Amino acid sequence: MSKQKRMQASPPSRGIVHMFNMLNLKLPKELRLPPLNDAPNLNALKTRFNELEALLARSKTSTRISSSTPAAPNLDEKAIANLATNAWRAKTKMLDQDSGEVKEEMKRVYRHIEAIFETLKGLGAEILDPCGRNYDSGMALKVISFEPTPGVSKEEIKETIKPSVMWQGRLIQMGEVIVGTPSKVDK
């Protein structure tokens, strides 16, 4: 008698039946197989078990993919601040310092920088350049240096090294500036 016919003809041992039934209890109700009683149903049970095992493997794979792909992007504050700072630096280099207008050779690229600014704004980021404003010691700015500047009557921010960046109403990057002070000759 062949091995396969012997397996079908003889009922499974009590130990195997007990082990199968115990393993079956660990599965969720919808995945459980009927109790193992007789050998004729064993092949049907094996087939069903394999189908359920494949279904479980597919569901684990799809869960793993969906959990690694968040519904909303996980935004890193430091990355947003760096992106905003670099976009701001590129934009300032494209502008004429005297007129504030876009340099002729930069007009085609400038619109892309503006698109980056719009995207950052859509994410809730705001880039603040305080250049030209009067300086107050209570401002959330890091002063790199105070420099005597002719023609200035009050302390004024004369250059921005790094802009302040707000994200969703919170300051995530403190700006760095150079402050012009009234020169002693003007007094």
Helices and strands as residue ranges (DSSP letters): H 3-9, H 14-25, G 29-31, G 39-41, H 42-68, H 77-94, G 104-106, H 107-123, E 125-128, E 141-149, E 156-162, E 164-167, E 170-173, E 175-182
